[in-house]
Amino acid sequence: MDITPRNPTEGVYPATADYVHAIEVSGAQRLLFVAGTMGLDPQGVPGATLEDQLELIWSNIRAILASAGMTVDNIVRLTSYLRDSSYAEANAKARVAALGGRPVPTTAIVAQTLVTEWLVEIEIIAAA
C-alpha cells in the first residue's frame, strides 16, 4: 500500500505541520471505518478530565485497530467532535502525539455530544 500526501501550493490555503489537505491511498486491500470513539474506560465510564478522555480515546482506537491487524500508522482520515472549541488545542496535541507527528486529513467539529460527560469523540478511517 502506498500513501501519498497531497498538499497543492496553488489555489488553496497552505497546510500546517500537523495537517495535510489530502492523502492518496493506492494498493490498499482493506479499509476500516471506525465509529466515533469516546474517552470511556472498559466499564463505559468517561475519563474525569479532557486529558483523561483523550488518553482513553487513543487507547480505545489502538485496541480497535489492533483487532483488525492495524496500527495508528494505518489511519488515513480523522474527524474530531469537540463539545467545546476550547478543547481544540489539547485534541490536536493528543492527535499529533498519537500519530507520531504524521499528518493526516483531519476535521474538528464543535458539537453537542449525546452525554454531557463525553467531551470529545473521534472517528477514523484506516487502510491496509
N, CA, C and O atoms as CSV, one atom per row, in Angstrom:
chain,resi,resn,atom,element,x,y,z
A,1,MET,N,N,0.840,-1.166,0.000
A,1,MET,CA,C,0.000,0.000,0.000
A,1,MET,C,C,0.892,1.239,0.000
A,1,MET,O,O,1.875,1.311,0.738
A,2,ASP,N,N,0.543,2.188,-0.819
A,2,ASP,CA,C,1.265,3.457,-0.870
A,2,ASP,C,C,0.357,4.574,-0.377
A,2,ASP,O,O,-0.812,4.654,-0.754
A,3,ILE,N,N,0.912,5.435,0.469
A,3,ILE,CA,C,0.197,6.604,0.971
A,3,ILE,C,C,0.978,7.832,0.533
A,3,ILE,O,O,2.147,7.989,0.885
A,4,THR,N,N,0.330,8.708,-0.237
A,4,THR,CA,C,0.979,9.899,-0.754
A,4,THR,C,C,0.233,11.142,-0.288
A,4,THR,O,O,-0.924,11.336,-0.663
A,5,PRO,N,N,0.870,11.993,0.525
A,5,PRO,CA,C,0.226,13.252,0.913
A,5,PRO,C,C,0.027,14.139,-0.321
A,5,PRO,O,O,0.876,14.171,-1.212
A,6,ARG,N,N,-1.074,14.839,-0.363
A,6,ARG,CA,C,-1.364,15.775,-1.454
A,6,ARG,C,C,-1.613,17.145,-0.841
A,6,ARG,O,O,-2.660,17.390,-0.242
A,7,ASN,N,N,-0.641,18.033,-0.996
A,7,ASN,CA,C,-0.709,19.392,-0.476
A,7,ASN,C,C,-0.403,20.379,-1.598
A,7,ASN,O,O,0.727,20.859,-1.698
A,8,PRO,N,N,-1.382,20.691,-2.441
A,8,PRO,CA,C,-1.105,21.668,-3.501
A,8,PRO,C,C,-0.720,23.016,-2.894
A,8,PRO,O,O,-1.208,23.395,-1.829
A,9,THR,N,N,0.150,23.721,-3.580
A,9,THR,CA,C,0.610,25.016,-3.086
A,9,THR,C,C,-0.060,26.180,-3.809
A,9,THR,O,O,0.113,27.333,-3.416
A,10,GLU,N,N,-0.814,25.894,-4.849
A,10,GLU,CA,C,-1.515,26.945,-5.588
A,10,GLU,C,C,-3.009,26.690,-5.548
A,10,GLU,O,O,-3.462,25.551,-5.660
A,11,GLY,N,N,-3.770,27.765,-5.388
A,11,GLY,CA,C,-5.218,27.673,-5.459
A,11,GLY,C,C,-5.899,27.225,-4.178
A,11,GLY,O,O,-7.118,27.056,-4.161
A,12,VAL,N,N,-5.137,27.029,-3.098
A,12,VAL,CA,C,-5.703,26.593,-1.830
A,12,VAL,C,C,-4.809,27.130,-0.707
A,12,VAL,O,O,-3.617,27.358,-0.915
A,13,TYR,N,N,-5.369,27.324,0.447
A,13,TYR,CA,C,-4.589,27.811,1.587
A,13,TYR,C,C,-3.532,26.777,1.974
A,13,TYR,O,O,-3.703,25.586,1.716
A,14,PRO,N,N,-2.438,27.232,2.592
A,14,PRO,CA,C,-1.345,26.303,2.922
A,14,PRO,C,C,-1.722,25.355,4.064
A,14,PRO,O,O,-2.467,25.710,4.977
A,15,ALA,N,N,-1.194,24.168,3.979
A,15,ALA,CA,C,-1.345,23.193,5.058
A,15,ALA,C,C,-0.406,23.580,6.201
A,15,ALA,O,O,0.555,24.323,6.002
A,16,THR,N,N,-0.695,23.069,7.395
A,16,THR,CA,C,0.166,23.310,8.547
A,16,THR,C,C,0.982,22.045,8.822
A,16,THR,O,O,0.795,21.025,8.159
A,17,ALA,N,N,1.874,22.115,9.787
A,17,ALA,CA,C,2.756,20.985,10.085
A,17,ALA,C,C,1.999,19.733,10.508
A,17,ALA,O,O,2.466,18.620,10.265
A,18,ASP,N,N,0.829,19.898,11.142
A,18,ASP,CA,C,0.075,18.737,11.624
A,18,ASP,C,C,-1.159,18.456,10.770
A,18,ASP,O,O,-2.070,17.754,11.210
A,19,TYR,N,N,-1.195,18.991,9.569
A,19,TYR,CA,C,-2.382,18.894,8.718
A,19,TYR,C,C,-1.951,18.678,7.281
A,19,TYR,O,O,-0.969,19.267,6.829
A,20,VAL,N,N,-2.663,17.854,6.573
A,20,VAL,CA,C,-2.439,17.638,5.147
A,20,VAL,C,C,-3.809,17.746,4.473
A,20,VAL,O,O,-4.806,17.251,4.999
A,21,HIS,N,N,-3.852,18.395,3.310
A,21,HIS,CA,C,-5.137,18.567,2.619
A,21,HIS,C,C,-5.753,17.230,2.218
A,21,HIS,O,O,-6.964,17.040,2.336
A,22,ALA,N,N,-4.926,16.312,1.747
A,22,ALA,CA,C,-5.442,15.024,1.271
A,22,ALA,C,C,-4.344,13.976,1.341
A,22,ALA,O,O,-3.153,14.289,1.352
A,23,ILE,N,N,-4.777,12.729,1.387
A,23,ILE,CA,C,-3.862,11.599,1.283
A,23,ILE,C,C,-4.416,10.681,0.204
A,23,ILE,O,O,-5.582,10.286,0.229
A,24,GLU,N,N,-3.558,10.361,-0.730
A,24,GLU,CA,C,-3.915,9.409,-1.773
A,24,GLU,C,C,-3.455,8.027,-1.327
A,24,GLU,O,O,-2.285,7.839,-0.993
A,25,VAL,N,N,-4.367,7.065,-1.320
A,25,VAL,CA,C,-4.053,5.695,-0.926
A,25,VAL,C,C,-4.184,4.822,-2.169
A,25,VAL,O,O,-5.234,4.792,-2.811
A,26,SER,N,N,-3.107,4.115,-2.502
A,26,SER,CA,C,-3.180,3.183,-3.621
A,26,SER,C,C,-2.661,1.827,-3.170
A,26,SER,O,O,-1.775,1.730,-2.321
A,27,GLY,N,N,-3.231,0.790,-3.756
A,27,GLY,CA,C,-2.812,-0.558,-3.419
A,27,GLY,C,C,-3.365,-1.087,-2.117
A,27,GLY,O,O,-2.945,-2.151,-1.661
A,28,ALA,N,N,-4.294,-0.376,-1.505
A,28,ALA,CA,C,-4.901,-0.867,-0.253
A,28,ALA,C,C,-5.864,-2.002,-0.581
A,28,ALA,O,O,-6.598,-1.952,-1.568
A,29,GLN,N,N,-5.844,-3.014,0.258
A,29,GLN,CA,C,-6.761,-4.129,0.078
A,29,GLN,C,C,-7.896,-4.099,1.089
A,29,GLN,O,O,-8.929,-4.744,0.906
A,30,ARG,N,N,-7.686,-3.328,2.175
A,30,ARG,CA,C,-8.705,-3.272,3.217
A,30,ARG,C,C,-8.897,-1.837,3.697
A,30,ARG,O,O,-7.941,-1.068,3.790
A,31,LEU,N,N,-10.134,-1.490,3.996
A,31,LEU,CA,C,-10.473,-0.224,4.632
A,31,LEU,C,C,-11.205,-0.530,5.923
A,31,LEU,O,O,-12.024,-1.447,5.978
A,32,LEU,N,N,-10.910,0.236,6.960
A,32,LEU,CA,C,-11.573,0.080,8.248
A,32,LEU,C,C,-12.204,1.413,8.609
A,32,LEU,O,O,-11.502,2.413,8.761
A,33,PHE,N,N,-13.524,1.434,8.748
A,33,PHE,CA,C,-14.264,2.634,9.122
A,33,PHE,C,C,-14.629,2.489,10.594
A,33,PHE,O,O,-15.413,1.613,10.960
A,34,VAL,N,N,-14.061,3.347,11.435
A,34,VAL,CA,C,-14.258,3.240,12.878
A,34,VAL,C,C,-15.261,4.291,13.324
A,34,VAL,O,O,-15.107,5.478,13.038
A,35,ALA,N,N,-16.283,3.837,14.024
A,35,ALA,CA,C,-17.313,4.733,14.551
A,35,ALA,C,C,-16.705,5.723,15.525
A,35,ALA,O,O,-15.585,5.535,16.000
A,36,GLY,N,N,-17.442,6.766,15.815
A,36,GLY,CA,C,-16.993,7.733,16.815
A,36,GLY,C,C,-16.626,7.017,18.106
A,36,GLY,O,O,-17.423,6.255,18.654
A,37,THR,N,N,-15.426,7.266,18.580
A,37,THR,CA,C,-14.897,6.596,19.763
A,37,THR,C,C,-14.746,7.616,20.878
A,37,THR,O,O,-14.137,8.670,20.692
A,38,MET,N,N,-15.303,7.294,22.036
A,38,MET,CA,C,-15.275,8.213,23.170
A,38,MET,C,C,-14.177,7.834,24.156
A,38,MET,O,O,-13.570,6.767,24.062
A,39,GLY,N,N,-13.939,8.732,25.100
A,39,GLY,CA,C,-12.953,8.511,26.150
A,39,GLY,C,C,-13.562,7.779,27.325
A,39,GLY,O,O,-13.661,8.313,28.430
A,40,LEU,N,N,-13.970,6.542,27.069
A,40,LEU,CA,C,-14.593,5.700,28.086
A,40,LEU,C,C,-13.650,4.568,28.449
A,40,LEU,O,O,-12.938,4.040,27.595
A,41,ASP,N,N,-13.649,4.200,29.723
A,41,ASP,CA,C,-12.839,3.065,30.156
A,41,ASP,C,C,-13.577,1.767,29.816
A,41,ASP,O,O,-14.698,1.823,29.311
A,42,PRO,N,N,-12.977,0.597,30.078
A,42,PRO,CA,C,-13.618,-0.668,29.723
A,42,PRO,C,C,-14.986,-0.899,30.378
A,42,PRO,O,O,-15.763,-1.730,29.907
A,43,GLN,N,N,-15.280,-0.179,31.444
A,43,GLN,CA,C,-16.598,-0.299,32.075
A,43,GLN,C,C,-17.587,0.721,31.512
A,43,GLN,O,O,-18.740,0.768,31.940
A,44,GLY,N,N,-17.142,1.536,30.558
A,44,GLY,CA,C,-18.010,2.534,29.945
A,44,GLY,C,C,-18.082,3.844,30.702
A,44,GLY,O,O,-18.973,4.658,30.459
A,45,VAL,N,N,-17.142,4.054,31.625
A,45,VAL,CA,C,-17.118,5.274,32.430
A,45,VAL,C,C,-16.197,6.290,31.756
A,45,VAL,O,O,-15.061,5.961,31.413
A,46,PRO,N,N,-16.677,7.530,31.561
A,46,PRO,CA,C,-15.822,8.535,30.922
A,46,PRO,C,C,-14.690,8.976,31.835
A,46,PRO,O,O,-14.836,9.006,33.057
A,47,GLY,N,N,-13.559,9.318,31.226
A,47,GLY,CA,C,-12.447,9.879,31.982
A,47,GLY,C,C,-12.882,11.165,32.666
A,47,GLY,O,O,-13.773,11.859,32.178
A,48,ALA,N,N,-12.259,11.484,33.792
A,48,ALA,CA,C,-12.670,12.630,34.603
A,48,ALA,C,C,-12.322,13.967,33.971
A,48,ALA,O,O,-13.025,14.954,34.190
A,49,THR,N,N,-11.237,14.016,33.183
A,49,THR,CA,C,-10.798,15.279,32.590
A,49,THR,C,C,-10.693,15.113,31.072
A,49,THR,O,O,-10.759,14.003,30.543
A,50,LEU,N,N,-10.530,16.231,30.398
A,50,LEU,CA,C,-10.331,16.197,28.951
A,50,LEU,C,C,-9.106,15.359,28.607
A,50,LEU,O,O,-9.162,14.529,27.701
A,51,GLU,N,N,-8.004,15.565,29.315
A,51,GLU,CA,C,-6.780,14.811,29.045
A,51,GLU,C,C,-6.987,13.320,29.275
A,51,GLU,O,O,-6.502,12.497,28.500
A,52,ASP,N,N,-7.716,12.967,30.351
A,52,ASP,CA,C,-8.019,11.551,30.612
A,52,ASP,C,C,-8.818,10.960,29.451
A,52,ASP,O,O,-8.538,9.850,28.999
A,53,GLN,N,N,-9.807,11.702,28.977
A,53,GLN,CA,C,-10.638,11.194,27.885
A,53,GLN,C,C,-9.833,11.052,26.597
A,53,GLN,O,O,-10.022,10.085,25.859
A,54,LEU,N,N,-8.947,11.993,26.319
A,54,LEU,CA,C,-8.119,11.873,25.118
A,54,LEU,C,C,-7.203,10.660,25.198
A,54,LEU,O,O,-7.017,9.961,24.202
A,55,GLU,N,N,-6.630,10.401,26.365
A,55,GLU,CA,C,-5.802,9.197,26.539
A,55,GLU,C,C,-6.633,7.939,26.313
A,55,GLU,O,O,-6.186,7.012,25.637
A,56,LEU,N,N,-7.842,7.904,26.875
A,56,LEU,CA,C,-8.720,6.741,26.700
A,56,LEU,C,C,-9.145,6.584,25.243
A,56,LEU,O,O,-9.179,5.466,24.730
A,57,ILE,N,N,-9.468,7.682,24.575
A,57,ILE,CA,C,-9.862,7.606,23.166
A,57,ILE,C,C,-8.760,6.942,22.359
A,57,ILE,O,O,-9.022,6.004,21.606
A,58,TRP,N,N,-7.531,7.418,22.508
A,58,TRP,CA,C,-6.445,6.853,21.705
A,58,TRP,C,C,-6.122,5.424,22.103
A,58,TRP,O,O,-5.720,4.631,21.252
A,59,SER,N,N,-6.284,5.079,23.354
A,59,SER,CA,C,-6.128,3.687,23.773
A,59,SER,C,C,-7.208,2.822,23.126
A,59,SER,O,O,-6.927,1.727,22.638
A,60,ASN,N,N,-8.434,3.316,23.127
A,60,ASN,CA,C,-9.542,2.579,22.504
A,60,ASN,C,C,-9.332,2.436,21.000
A,60,ASN,O,O,-9.573,1.368,20.438
A,61,ILE,N,N,-8.885,3.506,20.349
A,61,ILE,CA,C,-8.630,3.441,18.904
A,61,ILE,C,C,-7.534,2.425,18.605
A,61,ILE,O,O,-7.654,1.645,17.660
A,62,ARG,N,N,-6.466,2.429,19.403
A,62,ARG,CA,C,-5.389,1.442,19.180
A,62,ARG,C,C,-5.911,0.010,19.331
A,62,ARG,O,O,-5.522,-0.873,18.566
A,63,ALA,N,N,-6.789,-0.224,20.311
A,63,ALA,CA,C,-7.359,-1.568,20.504
A,63,ALA,C,C,-8.239,-1.968,19.320
A,63,ALA,O,O,-8.197,-3.112,18.867
A,64,ILE,N,N,-9.034,-1.020,18.823
A,64,ILE,CA,C,-9.907,-1.308,17.673
A,64,ILE,C,C,-9.057,-1.602,16.443
A,64,ILE,O,O,-9.323,-2.560,15.717
A,65,LEU,N,N,-8.039,-0.785,16.207
A,65,LEU,CA,C,-7.147,-1.019,15.075
A,65,LEU,C,C,-6.452,-2.373,15.199
A,65,LEU,O,O,-6.361,-3.111,14.218
A,66,ALA,N,N,-5.965,-2.704,16.384
A,66,ALA,CA,C,-5.280,-3.988,16.596
A,66,ALA,C,C,-6.191,-5.157,16.280
A,66,ALA,O,O,-5.729,-6.185,15.785
A,67,SER,N,N,-7.489,-5.012,16.560
A,67,SER,CA,C,-8.425,-6.108,16.265
A,67,SER,C,C,-8.513,-6.392,14.772
A,67,SER,O,O,-8.950,-7.467,14.360
A,68,ALA,N,N,-8.091,-5.415,13.958
A,68,ALA,CA,C,-8.074,-5.586,12.501
A,68,ALA,C,C,-6.647,-5.760,11.980
A,68,ALA,O,O,-6.416,-5.697,10.772
A,69,GLY,N,N,-5.691,-5.979,12.885
A,69,GLY,CA,C,-4.305,-6.150,12.474
A,69,GLY,C,C,-3.680,-4.852,11.967
A,69,GLY,O,O,-2.794,-4.875,11.112
A,70,MET,N,N,-4.143,-3.727,12.495
A,70,MET,CA,C,-3.646,-2.426,12.071
A,70,MET,C,C,-3.103,-1.649,13.273
A,70,MET,O,O,-3.290,-2.040,14.425
A,71,THR,N,N,-2.426,-0.537,12.971
A,71,THR,CA,C,-1.923,0.387,13.994
A,71,THR,C,C,-2.326,1.805,13.592
A,71,THR,O,O,-2.975,2.015,12.568
A,72,VAL,N,N,-1.929,2.767,14.415
A,72,VAL,CA,C,-2.222,4.163,14.077
A,72,VAL,C,C,-1.544,4.575,12.771
A,72,VAL,O,O,-1.948,5.563,12.157
A,73,ASP,N,N,-0.525,3.840,12.339
A,73,ASP,CA,C,0.122,4.137,11.053
A,73,ASP,C,C,-0.812,3.901,9.878
A,73,ASP,O,O,-0.552,4.391,8.779
A,74,ASN,N,N,-1.897,3.157,10.089
A,74,ASN,CA,C,-2.857,2.879,9.030
A,74,ASN,C,C,-3.952,3.943,8.920
A,74,ASN,O,O,-4.745,3.914,7.979
A,75,ILE,N,N,-4.006,4.877,9.867
A,75,ILE,CA,C,-5.050,5.914,9.832
A,75,ILE,C,C,-4.804,6.846,8.656
A,75,ILE,O,O,-3.707,7.381,8.495
A,76,VAL,N,N,-5.847,7.040,7.826
A,76,VAL,CA,C,-5.733,7.920,6.656
A,76,VAL,C,C,-6.734,9.076,6.700
A,76,VAL,O,O,-6.714,9.937,5.820
A,77,ARG,N,N,-7.599,9.109,7.700
A,77,ARG,CA,C,-8.594,10.187,7.832
A,77,ARG,C,C,-9.078,10.209,9.262
A,77,ARG,O,O,-9.245,9.158,9.880
A,78,LEU,N,N,-9.311,11.429,9.811
A,78,LEU,CA,C,-9.730,11.561,11.200
A,78,LEU,C,C,-10.683,12.742,11.341
A,78,LEU,O,O,-10.442,13.821,10.800
A,79,THR,N,N,-11.770,12.518,12.079
A,79,THR,CA,C,-12.709,13.592,12.414
A,79,THR,C,C,-12.884,13.622,13.920
A,79,THR,O,O,-13.156,12.597,14.544
A,80,SER,N,N,-12.724,14.817,14.505
A,80,SER,CA,C,-12.922,15.008,15.944
A,80,SER,C,C,-14.185,15.815,16.170
A,80,SER,O,O,-14.442,16.799,15.476
A,81,TYR,N,N,-14.964,15.391,17.142
A,81,TYR,CA,C,-16.156,16.120,17.558
A,81,TYR,C,C,-15.886,16.617,18.974
A,81,TYR,O,O,-15.765,15.823,19.907
A,82,LEU,N,N,-15.795,17.929,19.124
A,82,LEU,CA,C,-15.441,18.543,20.396
A,82,LEU,C,C,-16.675,19.173,21.018
A,82,LEU,O,O,-17.431,19.864,20.335
A,83,ARG,N,N,-16.881,18.944,22.295
A,83,ARG,CA,C,-18.016,19.541,22.993
A,83,ARG,C,C,-17.843,21.053,23.121
A,83,ARG,O,O,-18.830,21.783,23.212
A,84,ASP,N,N,-16.588,21.530,23.128
A,84,ASP,CA,C,-16.311,22.957,23.279
A,84,ASP,C,C,-15.094,23.310,22.430
A,84,ASP,O,O,-14.142,22.532,22.359
A,85,SER,N,N,-15.117,24.470,21.789
A,85,SER,CA,C,-13.993,24.859,20.928
A,85,SER,C,C,-12.694,25.026,21.708
A,85,SER,O,O,-11.614,24.945,21.124
A,86,SER,N,N,-12.778,25.253,23.000
A,86,SER,CA,C,-11.558,25.401,23.808
A,86,SER,C,C,-10.780,24.085,23.915
A,86,SER,O,O,-9.647,24.088,24.396
A,87,TYR,N,N,-11.352,22.981,23.486
A,87,TYR,CA,C,-10.689,21.676,23.533
A,87,TYR,C,C,-9.788,21.438,22.321
A,87,TYR,O,O,-9.061,20.445,22.281
A,88,ALA,N,N,-9.827,22.334,21.334
A,88,ALA,CA,C,-9.131,22.102,20.066
A,88,ALA,C,C,-7.626,21.906,20.243
A,88,ALA,O,O,-7.051,20.992,19.652
A,89,GLU,N,N,-6.993,22.739,21.036
A,89,GLU,CA,C,-5.539,22.642,21.190
A,89,GLU,C,C,-5.129,21.327,21.842
A,89,GLU,O,O,-4.206,20.666,21.365
A,90,ALA,N,N,-5.797,20.939,22.919
A,90,ALA,CA,C,-5.475,19.671,23.595
A,90,ALA,C,C,-5.747,18.490,22.669
A,90,ALA,O,O,-4.985,17.523,22.651
A,91,ASN,N,N,-6.826,18.567,21.907
A,91,ASN,CA,C,-7.155,17.498,20.974
A,91,ASN,C,C,-6.082,17.372,19.896
A,91,ASN,O,O,-5.649,16.265,19.575
A,92,ALA,N,N,-5.653,18.499,19.339
A,92,ALA,CA,C,-4.609,18.469,18.310
A,92,ALA,C,C,-3.301,17.918,18.873
A,92,ALA,O,O,-2.626,17.123,18.219
A,93,LYS,N,N,-2.949,18.335,20.071
A,93,LYS,CA,C,-1.715,17.855,20.706
A,93,LYS,C,C,-1.770,16.336,20.905
A,93,LYS,O,O,-0.791,15.637,20.643
A,94,ALA,N,N,-2.909,15.833,21.367
A,94,ALA,CA,C,-3.067,14.385,21.568
A,94,ALA,C,C,-3.004,13.642,20.237
A,94,ALA,O,O,-2.406,12.569,20.152
A,95,ARG,N,N,-3.615,14.205,19.205
A,95,ARG,CA,C,-3.595,13.574,17.878
A,95,ARG,C,C,-2.170,13.505,17.344
A,95,ARG,O,O,-1.736,12.452,16.876
A,96,VAL,N,N,-1.438,14.613,17.409
A,96,VAL,CA,C,-0.063,14.644,16.910
A,96,VAL,C,C,0.784,13.617,17.661
A,96,VAL,O,O,1.574,12.898,17.048
A,97,ALA,N,N,0.625,13.545,18.979
A,97,ALA,CA,C,1.387,12.571,19.775
A,97,ALA,C,C,1.001,11.144,19.388
A,97,ALA,O,O,1.873,10.295,19.201
A,98,ALA,N,N,-0.284,10.880,19.268
A,98,ALA,CA,C,-0.743,9.528,18.948
A,98,ALA,C,C,-0.269,9.070,17.574
A,98,ALA,O,O,0.022,7.890,17.376
A,99,LEU,N,N,-0.192,9.997,16.628
A,99,LEU,CA,C,0.219,9.655,15.266
A,99,LEU,C,C,1.720,9.836,15.050
A,99,LEU,O,O,2.207,9.694,13.928
A,100,GLY,N,N,2.445,10.144,16.106
A,100,GLY,CA,C,3.884,10.311,15.989
A,100,GLY,C,C,4.269,11.458,15.077
A,100,GLY,O,O,5.325,11.421,14.444
A,101,GLY,N,N,3.424,12.480,15.002
A,101,GLY,CA,C,3.704,13.642,14.166
A,101,GLY,C,C,3.297,13.488,12.716
A,101,GLY,O,O,3.420,14.436,11.940
A,102,ARG,N,N,2.813,12.308,12.328
A,102,ARG,CA,C,2.404,12.087,10.928
A,102,ARG,C,C,1.097,12.822,10.660
A,102,ARG,O,O,0.091,12.538,11.310
A,103,PRO,N,N,1.092,13.764,9.713
A,103,PRO,CA,C,-0.160,14.476,9.433
A,103,PRO,C,C,-1.113,13.631,8.590
A,103,PRO,O,O,-0.694,12.916,7.680
A,104,VAL,N,N,-2.396,13.726,8.911
A,104,VAL,CA,C,-3.449,13.089,8.120
A,104,VAL,C,C,-4.548,14.126,7.891
A,104,VAL,O,O,-4.648,15.096,8.643
A,105,PRO,N,N,-5.370,13.931,6.861
A,105,PRO,CA,C,-6.500,14.837,6.698
A,105,PRO,C,C,-7.388,14.747,7.942
A,105,PRO,O,O,-7.787,13.659,8.356
A,106,THR,N,N,-7.684,15.884,8.518
A,106,THR,CA,C,-8.458,15.899,9.754
A,106,THR,C,C,-9.442,17.052,9.749
A,106,THR,O,O,-9.197,18.098,9.148
A,107,THR,N,N,-10.550,16.845,10.424
A,107,THR,CA,C,-11.557,17.878,10.607
A,107,THR,C,C,-11.965,17.868,12.064
A,107,THR,O,O,-12.145,16.806,12.660
A,108,ALA,N,N,-12.110,19.056,12.640
A,108,ALA,CA,C,-12.617,19.170,14.008
A,108,ALA,C,C,-13.929,19.933,13.946
A,108,ALA,O,O,-14.020,20.983,13.310
A,109,ILE,N,N,-14.936,19.402,14.607
A,109,ILE,CA,C,-16.274,19.977,14.617
A,109,ILE,C,C,-16.694,20.182,16.064
A,109,ILE,O,O,-16.517,19.290,16.894
A,110,VAL,N,N,-17.245,21.342,16.370
A,110,VAL,CA,C,-17.803,21.581,17.701
A,110,VAL,C,C,-19.259,21.133,17.652
A,110,VAL,O,O,-20.045,21.604,16.830
A,111,ALA,N,N,-19.599,20.210,18.554
A,111,ALA,CA,C,-20.940,19.617,18.536
A,111,ALA,C,C,-21.376,19.262,19.952
A,111,ALA,O,O,-20.555,19.055,20.845
A,112,GLN,N,N,-22.667,19.200,20.125
A,112,GLN,CA,C,-23.203,18.722,21.400
A,112,GLN,C,C,-23.144,17.203,21.386
A,112,GLN,O,O,-23.670,16.567,20.473
A,113,THR,N,N,-22.510,16.623,22.388
A,113,THR,CA,C,-22.427,15.174,22.470
A,113,THR,C,C,-23.713,14.617,23.088
A,113,THR,O,O,-24.477,15.350,23.718
A,114,LEU,N,N,-23.937,13.342,22.905
A,114,LEU,CA,C,-25.167,12.716,23.406
A,114,LEU,C,C,-25.222,12.685,24.926
A,114,LEU,O,O,-26.300,12.735,25.516
A,115,VAL,N,N,-24.059,12.602,25.554
A,115,VAL,CA,C,-23.957,12.598,27.013
A,115,VAL,C,C,-23.021,13.747,27.388
A,115,VAL,O,O,-21.930,13.861,26.828
A,116,THR,N,N,-23.429,14.584,28.315
A,116,THR,CA,C,-22.639,15.780,28.632
A,116,THR,C,C,-21.232,15.459,29.124
A,116,THR,O,O,-20.327,16.277,28.956
A,117,GLU,N,N,-21.026,14.293,29.726
A,117,GLU,CA,C,-19.699,13.928,30.221
A,117,GLU,C,C,-18.741,13.536,29.098
A,117,GLU,O,O,-17.530,13.485,29.313
A,118,TRP,N,N,-19.264,13.259,27.909
A,118,TRP,CA,C,-18.409,12.922,26.774
A,118,TRP,C,C,-17.904,14.224,26.182
A,118,TRP,O,O,-18.679,14.971,25.586
A,119,LEU,N,N,-16.628,14.508,26.334
A,119,LEU,CA,C,-16.056,15.783,25.929
A,119,LEU,C,C,-15.549,15.784,24.492
A,119,LEU,O,O,-15.579,16.816,23.821
A,120,VAL,N,N,-15.089,14.644,24.025
A,120,VAL,CA,C,-14.522,14.501,22.685
A,120,VAL,C,C,-14.924,13.141,22.138
A,120,VAL,O,O,-15.011,12.158,22.874
A,121,GLU,N,N,-15.167,13.104,20.839
A,121,GLU,CA,C,-15.421,11.853,20.137
A,121,GLU,C,C,-14.593,11.900,18.857
A,121,GLU,O,O,-14.569,12.922,18.171
A,122,ILE,N,N,-13.920,10.809,18.534
A,122,ILE,CA,C,-13.081,10.767,17.339
A,122,ILE,C,C,-13.452,9.574,16.492
A,122,ILE,O,O,-13.579,8.455,16.990
A,123,GLU,N,N,-13.627,9.827,15.179
A,123,GLU,CA,C,-13.822,8.722,14.241
A,123,GLU,C,C,-12.691,8.727,13.224
A,123,GLU,O,O,-12.151,9.777,12.877
A,124,ILE,N,N,-12.345,7.544,12.758
A,124,ILE,CA,C,-11.217,7.420,11.844
A,124,ILE,C,C,-11.563,6.502,10.683
A,124,ILE,O,O,-12.523,5.732,10.721
A,125,ILE,N,N,-10.741,6.617,9.654
A,125,ILE,CA,C,-10.703,5.649,8.555
A,125,ILE,C,C,-9.260,5.176,8.473
A,125,ILE,O,O,-8.332,5.983,8.504
A,126,ALA,N,N,-9.077,3.872,8.369
A,126,ALA,CA,C,-7.749,3.275,8.252
A,126,ALA,C,C,-7.710,2.418,6.998
A,126,ALA,O,O,-8.739,1.910,6.550
A,127,ALA,N,N,-6.530,2.261,6.439
A,127,ALA,CA,C,-6.360,1.468,5.219
A,127,ALA,C,C,-5.138,0.573,5.377
A,127,ALA,O,O,-4.151,0.941,6.015
A,128,ALA,N,N,-5.229,-0.608,4.781
A,128,ALA,CA,C,-4.097,-1.541,4.786
A,128,ALA,C,C,-4.051,-2.305,3.481
A,128,ALA,O,O,-3.169,-3.141,3.286
